[in-house]
Structures are given as structure tokens and as C-alpha cells.
Amino acid sequence: MSEAIIETEEIDEIDGSTEKQVIVTDRGQFKLTPFMVTSWKAGFYEPGWGILDYLRFAIENYGWENFPIWGIKGSKKSNRLMLFLYWIYGDWKLVHKYMVMKPLEFTSLLKDSLNNPEKGVRIPMVGWDDMSAWLDSQLYFENRGLYTNIKRCWTLMRTKLNIFASTCPLKTELPGFILRDINAEVFCSPKLTLTYDRWTWRKNYFDPMKVVKRPINVLNFEPFDYLEVPTSEFKIYWDRRMGVADIATGDLVSVLEEAFNDAPNEEEIDAAKKAGSEAARRLVSMRKDRPVKKRLS
């Protein structure tokens, strides 16, 4: 983290405060709100840093970065994930290796780490494309035991990995333990712009059971060039992605056919209607035959 000189300057702010502090770092001079200064002192935010700076810091200092890349379908989320991985590895073959699309691809990387004879070596970065298709926010309700086991192991697995990034259309579709753990997020818009925020964690001064989380915007609708990822490399990714899509489409066909192939025919529907009408008539007759109780006055 950078050393800084702090001075005070009176400035009107939109949020109602009247004082900003001038921070002088090796990146330049920055006017920050008191909240931003506190976040800088706590290590959640560095004035003048970009995405790559935070990623490098996590790797060089045995830190941790967990961030989703989210946005509507077709907003080039996977393209950005590929670029971030390339920033770290500098080799497109390694980008494809550490960009996973299925749970077993992820576990394969973790097994390689476990079998590494050099203890203490961490995986620099892993990106999981469309993670919410496999592990989503409904997992807790659908299989609470599985959710609990993954959550527990995820917390302890941290020392094997420096950076975990994932893509999904909506970040809220991710499992709760992943979303609560993020310290940044990337939003991709359909107009090929990128927004990057750092999430700060602070104690709640009124409730010890709660933590206050608040974002600091670093990049706001910054245009990006999707051709930074070579077309030939994206084609390799796309072929893999189409393979996953074929599997998912086949599963969808099976689920729908199993659910609706044995749908009732018209005769069965008419019989059910008649049975329902007859049952309703019996219920009405029973209510008519039942003696009426006088209401208490």
C-alpha cells in the first residue's frame, strides 16, 4: 500500500459534508471524502489504483480478491474475464486452463494445487464462467447440507487461491456465502462499458451482529474494447462454451419431456372436471343438510 501525505481542504460535497482531504501518493494528488480516507487507511481502497493494481497486490502479498463480473447476457462478461486472466498469466493457454465452466474443472485445479510438492504455493487466479448455472442462490433451500459443506470448505480453502472471479447475469444469483465474501465487483453494460467498485467492510456501531458494507466507485461506465481478446482465442473459449450449452440444452429437453410427455388427454381432463363437479355438488348438499346454528346476540 502507498504512503501518503494528508492535508485538509474545505470543499462542498453532494452528500452534505463540507470537508475533503487531499491525499498525496506516488500516483498523484487526490481529494477524498472522509469515508474514502477511512477506507484507504483500512486497506480497502487505494487512490489512483485500477483493477490490475488490486489483482497484483493480492498475488504479491498473499491477499484475497473475490469479485463477480455481472451484466445482461451478451455484455461481454466472459471477454473481460479472459482479459483479466491474461493480465495475470500473460499466456492464452493458461487463460483457458484457469477459466473453468464446470464444477469438476474447478476441482481439477484444486487437486493440482494439493499435489504440488512445493507447499504454500497458491493458484494466482481462477475464473468461473457462468458460475450461477451450477451453484446459485437457491442452493441453500434445495440442498442445505451441500450448501453448508461447500461454505465451510470455501472458507478454509482460501489459502490455496489468491483471486477468484466469476461471471453471471445477476450477481444476486450467486450463493450467499460467495456474495458476502466479495471485496469488489465489475458490471458490464450492453454499450461495452465497465463499472468497477470496491466494497468496504466496517463495523456497525449500533449492532455487533451486523457489518456495514459500502462501495467506492473506481471506474464508472469506462468504455472497453472487446478486441483486446484475440478473435482466435475467443473462438477457443466459444467452442468450449457451446459444448456446455449443448449439455444444458439436452438436460432441458429431458426435463421438459419427462414433465409433459404424460400430460392428460381430453378424455382424462373431462373426467376430472366431472369428478370435480360431482364432488362440489356433494359438498354443497352436505352443507345444506347441516343444521344452522343460531348466532349469539
Residue, then its C-alpha position, 0 to 999 in steps of 0.5 A: m500500500s502507498e504512503a501518503i501525505i494528508e492535508t485538509e481542504e474545505i470543499d462542498e460535497i453532494d452528500g452534505s459534508t463540507e470537508k475533503q482531504v487531499i491525499v498525496t501518493d506516488r500516483g498523484q494528488f487526490k481529494l477524498t471524502p472522509f469515508m474514502v480516507t477511512s477506507w484507504k487507511a483500512g486497506f480497502y481502497e487505494p487512490g489512483w489504483g485500477i483493477l490490475d493494481y488490486l489483482r497484483f497486490a493480492i498475488e504479491n502479498y498473499g491477499w484475497e480478491n473475490f469479485p463477480i463480473w455481472g451484466i445482461k447476457g451478451s455484455k461481454k462478461s466472459n471477454r473481460l474475464m479472459l482479459f483479466l486472466y491474461w493480465i495475470y498469466g500473460d499466456w492464452k493457454l493458461v487463460h483457458k486452463y484457469m477459466v473453468m465452466k464446470p464444477l469438476e474443472f474447478t476441482s481439477l485445479l484444486k487437486d493440482s494445487l494439493n499435489n504440488p510438492e512445493k507447499g504454500v504455493r497458491i493458484p494466482m487466479v481462477g475464473w468461473d464462467d457462468m458460475s450461477a448455472w451450477l451453484d446459485s442462490q437457491l442452493y441453500f433451500e434445495n440442498r442445505g447440507l451441500y450448501t453448508n459443506i461447500k461454505r465451510c470448505w470455501t472458507l478454509m480453502r482460501t489459502k490455496l487461491n489468491i483471486f477468484a472471479s466469476t461471471c453471471p447475469l445477476k450477481t444476486e444469483l450467486p450463493g450467499f456465502i460467495l456474495r458476502d465474501i466479495n471485496a469488489e465487483v465489475f458490471c458490464s453494460p450492453k454499450l461495452t462499458l465497465t463499472y468497477d467498485r470496491w466494497t468496504w467492510r466496517k463495523n456497525y456501531f449500533d449492532p455487533m451482529k451486523v457489518v456495514k458494507r459500502p462501495i467506492n466507485v473506481l471506474n464508472f461506465e469506462p468504455f472497453d474494447y472487446l478486441e483486446v481478446p484475440t478473435s482466435e482465442f475467443k473462438i477457443y473459449w466459444d467452442r468450449r462454451m457451446g459444448v456446455a450449452d449443448i449439455a444444458t440444452g439436452d438436460l432441458v429437453s429431458v426435463l421438459e419431456e419427462a414433465f409433459n410427455d404424460a400430460p392428460n388427454e381430453e378424455e382424462i381432463d373431462a373426467a376430472k372436471k366431472a369428478g370435480s363437479e360431482a364432488a362440489r355438488r356433494l359438498v354443497s348438499m352436505r352443507k345444506d343438510r347441516p343444521v344452522k346454528k343460531r348466532l349469539s346476540 
